[in-house]
Amino acid sequence: MTINSIFLLLVSLIVSAGLSYFQYLHKAKSKSNLNLLLAFLRFLTFFGILLLLVNPIITRNNLEIVKPALAIVVDNSSSIINLNADKRSLETYQYLSTNKKLAEKFNIQTYQFDSDFTSSGTIDFKGTQTNFGGISKNLKNYNRNQIFPTLIITDGNQTSGNDYTYSFETNNKVFPIVVGDTTQVLDLKINQLNVNKYAFYKNKFPVEVFVNYSGNKNIQAELTIEQGNSIISKQKIFFSNTKRTETVNLLLPANRVGVQVFKAAVSSVEKEKNTYNNIKNFAVEILNQKTKVAIISSIIHPDIAAFKRSIETNELRKVTILKPKEIKDLEDYSICILYQPNTEFKSVFDQIKNMRMNTFVITGIQTDFNFLNQNQNYFEFKMSDQPEDYTAKFNNQFNSFATENIGFENFPPLENPYGKFISKNSSTTLLSSKIRNIETEQPLLSFIENQGNRMAFLFGENSWRWRMQTNINEQSFAKYDIFIDKIIQFLASNSAKKALIVNHESFFNSGESIEINAQFFNKNYEFDEKAHLTISVKNTKTDKLKNYDLLKSNSSYKVNLDGLEAGNYEFTVKELNTNNSYSSRFEILDFDIEKQFVNANAEKLNQLANQTGGKLFYPNQMEKLEQYLLNHSEYKAIQKNTLSHSPLIEWYWLLILIALFLSTEWFVRKYNGLL
């Protein structure tokens, strides 16, 4: 409390005493006990009011001992059970988390991880994935600006995420505790299998199989590819102490249309501890058609190569680049992309009109807009010769198909002649244009549907820069390529509009995220945010039926079906208000990635310990780990001195006391007939 506050308190005491004396005792005939009581009550009232006005503040010094954090993280994935290490993991976890000596020095924090990183709860070792990525990131957020040790009880086997060896910061040491058998045993394993999701009927599709070997013997193994009871391919492979991997490339025939399930298996005469990782199922959807896209241009421009690469990232698309004068027939193509059309495109426009083909028109500086006015009835162009840069603005209300804003507002501008154009038909705008942040109220990317025919217009060249900017922002072209693929998918369909549209894969692997997306539109083909969508999923073998509600996201409805066992499923999505429905099927392939391991990966965990300056331990070395942490001088408690400021008496208590004193004084005076 400051000297000024003390001085004001003394003044308040004197003033309060003086006022109460003057009111009750100064001219009183006798100083009775009653007058003394009333004077005292009035003194307390005056003093309380003055104390409320002065509001003296008391400053306190609080000394606090802050212990360093000790993060204990336990692997909750099912590979711990598969290696018979679950009991040892729990014993180690209990020993460390309840250790009194460690608790005296450290603030013990307990966590668990599998596919996600969470605070420690029930440890059941049922996680379907092992991802170390969240440990370092989350612990850093929880313990900012601290130096603390991290203990990870794990088998070291990772199934998803980046390599954990280099994902931890070196200023916080990691002490891995290896659980599970580390003895190397003979084991054959299909480590990875690469195959395209789609193939075309009566073609051959490639399969790449990576087979790993663990052991010291020279052995001969056999890799077979089976479909049902038939063996499609068989190949011998050899391993030795020096040759531990083999990559096998195969070409398999696509003889049946639809989803075809295959099984890759590797075997030998040697006895193995784990044979589950010898088999890997995979599926390929065989299609009998492919969307062929023609990009027609009379000029050379980097936009053309960018469109070709984006479109062909979808294996169901095939792009051919053509010059307008070389085209005789467009019957082989489903979609035409007309890049900066001019008078050379006359025969092309005539064929498109006769065939009622869906078209994507892209304009730019070298576009002949007078020619366009004469050969299409969707827009009327009034353009100058002056080039202008146009930036994009995303339309959140666009509903012709589901898409997301991938950062269009921050993309480089497109170049197009300055001018105006008027829409002659009903069109929907996905991207509108701006000139130096001034909205032009004109479209940049627009779509038109007219009597079953679909058109798209992009008013500007140099969209290749958008693809490059996406790669700079995301370290991947994927978002831009998906955006272009949705445009092509929209143009590839000539079917009438449907109220209920459902998107899903035909097959999934066990443990993967199983997500189904749906959109529902009203009679005006506007996205209906009040729709009530449900899905019923039936296992065709067991007839077990499950029902779910689809949850609304930004521009679609979603449901996550994680937890379904392997097998074939039929499902129906239904909108309850209108009874619109969609039915299809999918298959979940039997594959548990957590069963692929035969021992703990102590070597990699030791690399992690060395990388961060920590040390590797085993469950039977917990006392050594305890002594190491207790004796390590790097981890010390910090004494913090914090100043707290608080009033001598809270204002609300003062108000209550003042009211109480005044009330008591009034009742005393009333009782003694002084009112």
RABELQUI-V648047 format. One record per residue. N is the residue number from 1. SS is DSSP state (@ for helix, = for strand, . for the rest). PHI is phi in degrees with one decimal (* if undefined). Layout:
N:SS:PHI
N:SS:PHI
This chain:
1:.:*
2:.:-78.9
3:@:-63.3
4:@:-61.0
5:@:-65.4
6:@:-63.5
7:@:-61.4
8:@:-65.5
9:@:-65.5
10:@:-63.4
11:@:-61.2
12:@:-63.1
13:@:-61.8
14:@:-66.2
15:@:-63.9
16:@:-64.0
17:@:-64.5
18:@:-65.0
19:@:-65.5
20:@:-67.4
21:@:-64.8
22:@:-63.3
23:@:-77.7
24:@:-117.9
25:.:-118.1
26:.:-62.1
27:.:-110.9
28:.:-71.3
29:.:-67.2
30:.:-143.6
31:.:-91.6
32:.:-75.1
33:@:-61.9
34:@:-64.0
35:@:-64.7
36:@:-62.3
37:@:-63.7
38:@:-65.2
39:@:-64.2
40:@:-66.2
41:@:-63.2
42:@:-66.7
43:@:-59.1
44:@:-62.2
45:@:-64.6
46:@:-61.5
47:@:-64.8
48:@:-62.3
49:@:-65.1
50:@:-66.3
51:@:-64.1
52:@:-64.5
53:@:-74.6
54:@:-70.1
55:.:48.5
56:.:-67.6
57:=:-106.0
58:=:-103.9
59:=:-104.3
60:=:-121.7
61:=:-97.6
62:=:-112.6
63:=:-93.8
64:=:-130.7
65:=:-98.4
66:=:-103.3
67:.:-80.1
68:=:-68.5
69:=:-76.2
70:=:-129.2
71:=:-89.1
72:=:-111.3
73:=:-117.1
74:=:-114.4
75:=:-75.5
76:.:-104.9
77:=:-82.8
78:.:-72.4
79:@:-64.3
80:@:-64.1
81:@:-67.5
82:@:-62.4
83:.:-96.5
84:.:56.4
85:.:-114.9
86:@:-66.9
87:@:-64.8
88:@:-66.2
89:@:-63.7
90:@:-65.3
91:@:-62.1
92:@:-64.2
93:@:-62.7
94:@:-64.7
95:@:-61.1
96:@:-76.3
97:@:-72.9
98:.:-109.2
99:.:-72.1
100:@:-68.8
101:@:-66.0
102:@:-66.8
103:@:-66.9
104:@:-69.5
105:@:-96.9
106:=:-120.0
107:=:-90.7
108:=:-74.7
109:=:-119.4
110:=:-116.4
111:=:-140.6
112:=:-141.2
113:=:-147.9
114:.:-141.8
115:.:-78.3
116:.:-123.8
117:=:-108.3
118:=:-138.4
119:=:-66.0
120:.:-65.3
121:.:-129.3
122:.:-76.3
123:.:-94.8
124:.:-119.0
125:.:54.3
126:.:-116.9
127:=:-64.5
128:.:-93.4
129:.:-142.0
130:.:-122.0
131:.:-125.4
132:.:-79.3
133:@:-60.3
134:@:-80.9
135:@:-66.2
136:@:-62.3
137:@:-62.0
138:@:-72.7
139:@:-63.9
140:@:-65.0
141:@:-69.7
142:@:-72.7
143:.:-127.9
144:.:-66.2
145:.:57.6
146:.:-121.6
147:.:-105.2
148:.:-146.7
149:=:-87.8
150:=:-121.6
151:=:-104.3
152:=:-118.2
153:=:-92.0
154:=:-158.3
155:.:-92.9
156:.:78.9
157:.:-91.7
158:.:-107.6
159:.:-118.9
160:.:-151.6
161:.:89.0
162:.:-74.1
163:.:-56.7
164:@:-74.4
165:@:-57.8
166:@:-116.0
167:.:-96.3
168:.:-104.3
169:.:-74.4
170:.:-76.6
171:.:-79.8
172:.:-116.3
173:.:-72.6
174:=:-112.2
175:=:-117.5
176:=:-70.1
177:=:-116.1
178:=:-82.8
179:.:-115.9
180:.:101.6
181:.:-68.6
182:.:-102.4
183:.:-70.1
184:.:-75.2
185:.:-124.4
186:.:-67.8
187:=:-156.1
188:=:-104.3
189:=:-148.5
190:=:-83.9
191:=:-73.4
192:=:-155.7
193:=:-136.7
194:=:-107.7
195:=:-154.4
196:.:-70.9
197:.:-69.8
198:=:-128.0
199:=:-143.3
200:=:-114.1
201:.:-55.5
202:.:68.1
203:.:-106.0
204:=:-114.1
205:=:-119.8
206:=:-82.8
207:=:-131.6
208:=:-118.4
209:=:-117.7
210:=:-104.8
211:=:-110.1
212:=:-111.0
213:=:-129.4
214:=:-123.8
215:.:158.2
216:.:-114.1
217:.:-83.0
218:.:-87.1
219:=:-130.9
220:=:-113.6
221:=:-121.4
222:=:-131.5
223:=:-103.2
224:=:-122.6
225:=:-115.7
226:=:-120.8
227:=:-131.7
228:.:66.0
229:.:-97.5
230:=:-102.9
231:=:-92.9
232:=:-86.9
233:=:-150.6
234:=:-144.0
235:=:-149.2
236:=:-88.7
237:=:-135.4
238:=:-124.9
239:=:-132.3
240:.:-149.5
241:.:-63.4
242:.:-101.4
243:.:-111.0
244:.:-113.7
245:=:-133.9
246:=:-147.6
247:=:-108.2
248:=:-112.7
249:=:-109.2
250:=:-128.8
251:=:-119.3
252:=:-107.5
253:=:-78.1
254:.:-104.0
255:.:-100.8
256:.:-132.4
257:.:-83.2
258:=:112.9
259:=:-79.1
260:=:-113.0
261:=:-102.8
262:=:-123.2
263:=:-131.3
264:=:-99.6
265:=:-140.0
266:=:-118.8
267:=:-148.5
268:.:-153.4
269:.:-81.3
270:.:-76.1
271:.:-83.4
272:.:-117.9
273:.:-73.4
274:.:-129.2
275:.:-104.3
276:@:-63.1
277:@:-80.7
278:@:-83.5
279:=:-124.3
280:=:-142.8
281:=:-86.8
282:=:-147.9
283:=:-134.8
284:=:-135.1
285:=:-92.6
286:=:-90.8
287:=:-111.2
288:.:-103.9
289:.:-154.2
290:.:-137.8
291:=:-72.9
292:=:-102.8
293:=:-117.5
294:=:-106.5
295:=:-100.9
296:=:-110.5
297:=:-153.5
298:.:-98.3
299:.:-124.1
300:.:-103.4
301:.:-153.2
302:@:-63.2
303:@:-58.0
304:@:-64.9
305:@:-64.9
306:@:-64.6
307:@:-63.3
308:@:-61.3
309:@:-66.2
310:@:-64.9
311:@:-67.5
312:.:-81.2
313:.:-65.8
314:.:-87.4
315:.:-65.1
316:.:-87.7
317:=:-115.6
318:=:-132.4
319:=:-108.5
320:=:-124.1
321:=:-96.5
322:=:-129.0
323:.:-98.9
324:@:-59.8
325:@:-75.3
326:@:-90.5
327:.:-85.7
328:.:-109.2
329:.:-148.0
330:.:-108.0
331:.:-64.8
332:.:-78.3
333:.:-113.3
334:.:-91.0
335:=:-135.5
336:=:-115.1
337:=:-104.2
338:=:-99.0
339:=:-97.4
340:.:49.4
341:.:-64.8
342:.:-142.0
343:@:-63.0
344:@:-68.3
345:@:-90.7
346:@:-57.1
347:@:-67.5
348:@:-65.2
349:@:-62.7
350:@:-64.5
351:@:-65.2
352:@:-61.9
353:@:-65.8
354:@:-67.5
355:@:-91.3
356:.:52.2
357:.:-80.2
358:=:-77.7
359:=:-136.5
360:=:-120.3
361:=:-101.7
362:=:-121.1
363:=:-103.6
364:.:-173.1
365:.:-64.6
366:.:-97.0
367:.:-80.2
368:.:-92.9
369:@:-73.7
370:@:-64.6
371:@:-63.4
372:@:-63.7
373:@:-59.7
374:@:-83.3
375:@:-118.0
376:.:-148.2
377:.:-114.7
378:.:-98.9
379:=:-134.5
380:=:-110.7
381:=:-103.4
382:=:-128.7
383:=:-115.0
384:=:-100.1
385:=:-89.9
386:=:-84.3
387:=:-73.7
388:=:-143.7
389:=:-94.8
390:=:-121.2
391:=:-98.4
392:=:-105.1
393:=:-129.7
394:=:-79.2
395:.:-98.1
396:.:-68.4
397:.:-89.8
398:.:-62.7
399:.:-138.3
400:.:-66.9
401:.:-157.7
402:.:-78.9
403:.:-151.5
404:.:-125.0
405:.:-78.0
406:.:-95.3
407:.:100.0
408:@:-57.5
409:@:-62.0
410:@:-101.8
411:.:-79.0
412:.:-59.8
413:.:-71.5
414:=:-93.6
415:=:-109.8
416:=:-153.3
417:=:-61.2
418:=:-73.4
419:=:165.3
420:=:-126.7
421:=:-142.4
422:=:-114.4
423:=:-78.5
424:.:-93.6
425:.:-124.7
426:.:-67.8
427:=:-129.2
428:=:-117.5
429:=:-104.5
430:=:-88.7
431:=:-126.6
432:=:-98.4
433:=:-105.4
434:=:-133.8
435:=:-116.0
436:.:50.8
437:.:68.1
438:=:-102.2
439:=:-71.1
440:=:-90.8
441:=:61.0
442:=:-125.6
443:=:-74.2
444:=:-107.7
445:=:-135.4
446:=:-133.6
447:=:-128.3
448:=:-133.0
449:=:-123.0
450:=:-141.5
451:.:53.2
452:.:82.8
453:=:-98.0
454:=:-120.6
455:=:-133.1
456:=:-132.2
457:=:-128.8
458:=:-115.8
459:=:-95.6
460:.:157.2
461:=:-100.8
462:.:77.1
463:.:-70.5
464:@:-60.0
465:@:-67.4
466:@:-63.8
467:@:-64.6
468:@:-66.9
469:@:-65.2
470:@:-61.0
471:@:-66.0
472:@:-66.1
473:@:-73.2
474:@:-111.8
475:.:57.6
476:.:-164.7
477:.:-86.1
478:@:-57.0
479:@:-63.2
480:@:-68.0
481:@:-62.7
482:@:-65.4
483:@:-59.8
484:@:-65.7
485:@:-63.1
486:@:-67.1
487:@:-64.3
488:@:-64.3
489:@:-62.3
490:@:-62.6
491:@:-75.1
492:@:-74.6
493:.:-101.6
494:.:-103.8
495:.:-73.6
496:.:-68.4
497:.:-64.1
498:.:-111.5
499:.:-73.2
500:=:-116.5
501:=:-120.1
502:=:-122.0
503:=:-115.8
504:.:-162.2
505:.:-83.9
506:.:-84.9
507:=:-152.8
508:=:-136.9
509:=:-92.2
510:.:-57.0
511:.:93.2
512:.:-76.1
513:.:-73.7
514:.:-104.6
515:=:-123.0
516:=:-121.7
517:=:-110.5
518:=:-142.6
519:=:-127.6
520:=:-128.9
521:=:-119.1
522:.:-81.7
523:.:-66.1
524:.:-88.4
525:.:57.6
526:.:-107.1
527:=:-59.5
528:.:-92.4
529:.:-81.1
530:.:-104.0
531:.:-68.4
532:.:-119.5
533:=:-102.6
534:=:-126.7
535:=:-135.2
536:=:-112.6
537:=:-117.6
538:=:-123.4
539:=:-77.1
540:.:-68.0
541:.:-88.4
542:.:-97.7
543:.:61.2
544:.:-73.4
545:=:-114.7
546:=:-128.5
547:=:-118.9
548:=:-138.0
549:=:-98.9
550:.:-88.1
551:=:-97.6
552:=:-77.2
553:.:-113.2
554:.:-61.5
555:.:-136.2
556:.:-161.0
557:=:-114.6
558:=:-131.7
559:=:-140.7
560:=:-109.0
561:.:-106.6
562:.:-58.3
563:.:105.4
564:.:-73.1
565:.:-79.0
566:.:-62.9
567:=:151.9
568:=:-96.0
569:=:-132.3
570:=:-108.6
571:=:-143.3
572:=:-134.1
573:=:-98.3
574:=:-134.5
575:=:-96.9
576:.:-70.4
577:.:-75.9
578:.:-117.5
579:.:65.7
580:.:-66.5
581:=:-143.3
582:=:-141.1
583:=:-124.3
584:=:-162.4
585:=:-149.2
586:=:-150.2
587:=:-128.7
588:=:-106.8
589:=:-82.3
590:.:-72.9
591:.:-159.0
592:.:-116.9
593:@:-65.2
594:@:-73.8
595:@:-94.3
596:.:-82.8
597:.:-104.4
598:.:-109.8
599:.:-155.8
600:.:-76.0
601:.:-95.5
602:@:-67.6
603:@:-63.4
604:@:-71.1
605:@:-65.4
606:@:-67.3
607:@:-62.2
608:@:-62.3
609:@:-61.9
610:@:-66.0
611:@:-64.4
612:@:-100.3
613:.:83.0
614:.:-90.8
615:.:-152.2
616:.:-85.4
617:=:-132.7
618:=:-116.6
619:@:-55.6
620:@:-82.4
621:@:-116.5
622:@:-66.6
623:@:-66.8
624:@:-64.5
625:@:-63.3
626:@:-59.4
627:@:-65.8
628:@:-61.9
629:@:-70.8
630:@:-69.1
631:@:-93.1
632:.:-75.0
633:.:-75.3
634:.:-69.5
635:.:-103.2
636:.:-123.2
637:.:-71.8
638:=:-113.6
639:=:-92.7
640:=:-110.5
641:=:-110.3
642:=:-115.4
643:=:-94.8
644:=:-118.8
645:=:-114.3
646:=:-144.8
647:=:-69.0
648:.:-58.4
649:.:-138.1
650:.:-61.9
651:@:-61.3
652:@:-71.1
653:@:-68.9
654:@:-61.7
655:@:-63.0
656:@:-64.3
657:@:-65.2
658:@:-61.3
659:@:-63.2
660:@:-66.8
661:@:-63.8
662:@:-65.0
663:@:-65.2
664:@:-61.8
665:@:-62.1
666:@:-64.9
667:@:-65.9
668:@:-62.8
669:@:-64.8
670:@:-64.4
671:@:-64.2
672:.:-96.9
673:.:67.4
674:.:-97.8
675:.:-104.4
